[in-house]
Amino acid sequence: MNKNEIEDLCIKSFDQTLNDSEKKILALAIESDSELASSLIAYKNVRELLLRKEPATFGPYFAQKVITRIHNMREELDQQIAFFFKKFRVVALSVMIALLTFNIIFSDQLDIASVIGIEEAATTDTDMPEDEIEHFDFLETFVNN
């Protein structure tokens, strides 16, 4: 028998029962040709998938499982970030102390505002009467210039 006849015989075996001589021919062909055997197994699997009556599902509680896994991943990521920064906390603290020391050494005054680097804000004198304070009019300045 040629290869096409053997394939037809195999397809026939999926739908109908074969007689003894056909079964022997098919068994000998499968034993002698491993490529044919693997293609028949693949064909059988595809056929079973297509003939399935019930729809494929993800299983019970799929959405809850996904949400739980996402929450666990967030917690795991938070733990990894915390672990990463734990390794460098001593180094970061020593750099911060070194910068503060450097700032204290080279500052003109030794008060907290100058050490931290806070500049004094300019304040207006509130004792001045309203008439003497010059108001800025953006539109007038824009038109005149």
C-alpha positions in Angstrom: 0.0 0.0 0.0 1.2 3.5 -0.7 1.3 6.3 1.9 -2.0 7.9 0.9 -3.8 4.6 1.2 -2.3 4.1 4.7 -3.3 7.6 5.7 -6.9 7.0 4.4 -6.9 3.7 6.4 -5.8 5.6 9.5 -8.5 8.2 9.1 -11.0 5.5 8.6 -9.9 3.9 11.9 -10.9 7.0 13.8 -14.5 6.8 12.5 -15.1 3.1 11.9 -13.9 -0.2 13.2 -11.4 -1.9 10.9 -11.3 -5.6 10.0 -8.3 -7.7 11.0 -6.3 -7.4 7.8 -6.7 -3.6 7.8 -5.6 -3.5 11.5 -2.5 -5.5 10.7 -1.6 -3.3 7.7 -2.0 -0.2 9.8 0.0 -1.6 12.7 2.9 -2.6 10.4 2.8 0.8 8.7 3.0 2.7 12.0 5.8 0.5 13.3 7.9 1.0 10.1 7.3 4.7 9.8 7.9 6.8 12.9 7.0 10.1 11.0 3.6 8.6 10.1 3.1 7.5 13.8 3.8 11.0 15.1 1.6 12.7 12.5 -1.2 10.3 13.4 -0.9 11.1 17.1 -1.0 14.8 16.3 -4.0 14.3 14.0 -5.8 12.3 16.8 -5.1 15.1 19.3 -6.5 17.8 17.0 -9.5 15.7 16.2 -10.2 15.2 19.9 -10.0 18.9 20.5 -12.4 19.7 17.7 -14.9 17.0 18.8 -15.1 18.2 22.4 -18.6 19.1 23.4 -17.9 21.4 26.3 -16.2 24.7 26.0 -12.7 25.2 27.3 -12.6 27.2 30.5 -9.9 28.5 32.8 -11.3 26.7 35.7 -13.1 27.7 38.8 -12.2 30.9 40.6 -9.8 32.0 37.8 -10.4 35.7 38.3 -9.8 35.5 42.1 -6.6 33.5 41.5 -5.3 36.2 39.1 -6.1 39.0 41.4 -4.4 37.2 44.3 -1.3 36.6 42.3 -1.2 40.3 41.3 -1.5 41.4 44.9 1.2 39.0 45.9 3.5 40.2 43.2 3.0 43.8 44.4 4.0 42.8 48.0 6.9 40.8 46.6 8.1 43.8 44.6 7.8 46.0 47.7 9.9 43.5 49.7 12.5 43.4 47.0 12.7 47.2 46.9 13.0 47.4 50.7 15.7 44.7 50.7 17.7 46.6 48.0 17.6 49.9 49.9 18.4 48.1 53.2 21.8 47.2 51.7 22.6 50.8 51.0 21.1 52.6 54.0 24.4 52.8 55.9 26.1 54.3 52.8 23.3 56.8 52.2 23.3 57.9 55.9 27.1 58.4 55.9 26.9 60.4 52.6 24.2 62.6 54.2 26.3 63.1 57.4 29.4 64.0 55.2 27.4 66.5 53.2 26.0 68.2 56.4 29.5 68.2 57.9 30.9 69.8 54.7 28.1 72.4 54.8 28.7 73.2 58.5 32.5 73.7 57.9 32.1 76.0 55.0 29.0 78.0 56.2 29.3 81.6 57.4 27.0 81.2 60.3 26.3 78.3 62.5 22.5 78.3 62.8 20.1 75.6 61.7 18.8 77.5 58.7 22.3 78.1 57.2 23.4 74.5 57.9 20.3 73.0 56.2 20.5 75.6 53.4 17.3 77.5 53.9 17.5 81.0 52.6 15.7 83.8 54.3 12.6 85.0 52.5 12.3 88.7 51.7 9.6 90.3 53.7 7.8 93.6 53.1 7.4 96.3 55.7 3.8 96.3 56.8 4.0 99.6 58.6 3.8 101.4 55.3 0.4 102.9 54.4 -1.5 101.5 51.4 -1.2 104.8 49.5 2.6 104.7 49.4 2.9 101.1 48.1 3.3 101.1 44.3 1.0 98.6 42.6 2.1 96.7 39.5 -0.4 96.6 36.6 0.6 94.1 34.1 -1.8 95.2 31.3 -0.7 98.8 31.6 3.0 97.9 31.6 2.4 95.6 28.6 0.6 98.3 26.6 3.1 101.0 27.3 6.2 99.0 26.6 
